Structure formats: structure tokens, C-alpha cells
Amino acid sequence: MKTLLSLSLLGALLATTAAQADEIGCTTTTWKLIGANHKVCVEAFKDAKVPGVTCHVSQARTGGVSGSLGLAQDPSQFSLACRQTGPITLPAKLPESETIFSEDTSLVFKETRVVRMWDKANNTLVYVAISRKLIEGAPANSISTVPVMPWGGR
């Protein structure tokens, strides 16, 4: 019981530190007679600790009756693209690895998470999206890189 409570508290803590996404839009992939259609949705979020970087993640969403009621487990199918969208300002103490976004993809224990890593040798921010189950990990992942470069016409 203590372990379950600890995992719940850890999840709540990560959720409060991760970025909030804005939904850009969805496109239907399969029409369903009853309930919502299966679809792929695109969301955008900014890296809260690195101004000047915006990421877009697309995720498959399960429709049907269970999807409409929020009871379906979404498949671990997603894509990630992060780009420089303004001047990049790196904080003085950027962690080597940090979760910057997470979103539940099932009622219990499954989420899509985006982790930022700093490749100091190549002056590049690396963003990795993973599908994560707290009970059993999943290898589904996507990667995007953002080289830290001057912004504007100089």
C-alpha cells in the first residue's frame, strides 16, 4: 500500500512540474458507428525551463464507447518534433535529463512522457518521447533534437 501511495505522489509531483499542452487539432483515422472515432491528435507545448523551444507531439487516441468514456487504453503510437521558435536561453544549471511533459494514455499506470537531455559536447538539446507503464516499461519512443544556435539575422 505504501508503494502504491508513493507512486501516486510521484506521479502527481511529475504532473505539476511538466508542461501543459495546447491541442492543435485531431484527424480521424477510423470511423466508429458508436462512440468517438479513432484519431490522431497533435498538441504543442513549450519547454518551461528553456525559452525558445516548442515541441509538438502527435498521439493515437482510441475511440469507440470505451474511448468516449475515458476507459480505453490508447496505443503507444506517437511522434515528436521540437524546434527553435525564438532565442534560446539556457538556464545556468540545466539538468542532464529532466521530464518536461507527461500525459496519461490510460486510466491507470500508462503515460506518454517527454524527457529533455543536454548534449553538451554538441551544444544540442535532445528530446525523447517514451511510452511508460509504471508496472512494465514499453520500448515505444521518438526523438527530436534542437541545436542551440543564435536567433535572428546577424
Secondary structure, DSSP 4 states (H G I P E B T S, - for coil): -HHHHHHHHHHHHHHHHSPPPEEEEEEEEE--SSSBPEEEEEEEEE-TTSTTEEEEEEEEE--HHHHHTT-PPPPS-EEEEEEE-S-----TT--SEEEEEEEE-SSSSEEEEEEEEEEGGGTEEEEEEEEEESSS----EEEEEEE----S--
